[in-house]
């Protein structure tokens, strides 16, 4: 996609995701999450609510702007793909259940 279309997509995602994240995460939790993402750590977000789960993962693009997240971001990881957490690359994945480790 051209740069302007990607930017518009990120703006729409930010407008949806950021308010949800700010309502559901405390400031210390949000800062820990963003620090881990910025340091390219392996981040697994567990939440039963699909909207909150997706919003938290997608919010990395808004909160890190103008930086670009180069890791893998998967808003909802299917249980059949839980082996992805053993990947050597940076990632931020969402899971509905925390029985993967």
C-alpha positions in Angstrom: 0.0 0.0 0.0 1.1 3.6 -0.6 2.4 5.4 2.5 -0.7 7.7 2.7 -3.1 4.8 2.7 -1.1 2.9 5.4 -1.1 6.1 7.5 -4.9 6.4 7.2 -5.3 2.8 8.2 -3.2 3.4 11.3 -5.2 6.5 12.2 -8.4 4.5 12.1 -7.0 1.7 14.1 -5.6 4.2 16.7 -9.0 5.9 17.0 -10.6 2.6 17.8 -7.9 0.9 19.9 -6.4 3.6 22.1 -9.6 4.5 24.0 -10.2 0.8 24.7 -6.7 0.2 25.9 -6.7 3.3 28.2 -10.0 2.2 29.7 -8.8 -1.4 30.5 -5.1 -1.1 31.3 -3.5 0.7 34.3 -0.7 3.1 33.6 2.0 0.9 35.0 0.7 -2.1 33.0 0.5 0.0 29.8 4.1 1.3 30.4 5.4 -2.3 31.0 3.6 -3.5 27.8 5.0 -0.7 25.7 8.5 -1.1 27.2 8.5 -4.8 26.3 7.3 -4.1 22.8 9.9 -1.3 22.2 12.6 -3.6 23.5 11.5 -6.2 21.0 10.6 -8.8 23.6 8.2 -11.7 23.3 4.9 -10.3 24.4 1.8 -12.5 25.0 -1.4 -10.7 25.9 -4.1 -12.9 27.5 -7.7 -11.7 27.7 -11.1 -13.4 27.3 -12.6 -10.3 25.6 -11.8 -10.3 21.9 -12.3 -6.6 21.5 -9.8 -5.7 24.3 -7.4 -8.3 23.2 -7.3 -7.0 19.6 -7.2 -3.4 20.7 -4.2 -4.0 23.0 -2.2 -5.7 20.2 -3.2 -3.2 17.5 -2.4 -0.2 19.8 1.3 -0.8 19.6 1.3 1.0 16.2 -0.4 4.1 17.7 1.6 4.2 20.9 5.0 3.7 19.2 4.3 6.3 16.4 6.5 7.7 14.8 8.5 4.6 15.3 7.6 1.4 13.4 7.1 -1.9 15.1 9.1 -4.5 13.1 8.1 -7.6 15.0 5.1 -9.9 14.3 1.8 -8.7 15.6 -1.1 -11.2 15.8 -4.2 -9.9 17.5 -5.7 -13.3 18.2 -3.5 -16.4 17.9 -5.3 -19.6 17.1 -4.7 -22.4 19.6 -3.3 -24.6 16.8 -0.5 -22.0 16.3 0.6 -21.6 19.9 4.0 -23.0 18.9 4.7 -19.5 17.5 5.6 -18.4 21.0 8.9 -20.4 20.7 9.9 -18.2 17.7 13.3 -16.4 18.0 11.9 -13.1 16.6 10.1 -10.3 18.4 6.3 -10.7 18.5 3.2 -9.4 20.2 0.4 -12.0 20.1 -3.0 -12.1 21.7 -4.5 -15.3 23.2 -7.9 -16.0 24.7 -6.5 -18.5 27.1 -3.2 -18.5 28.9 -2.4 -22.2 28.6 0.3 -22.0 26.0 3.6 -22.0 27.9 
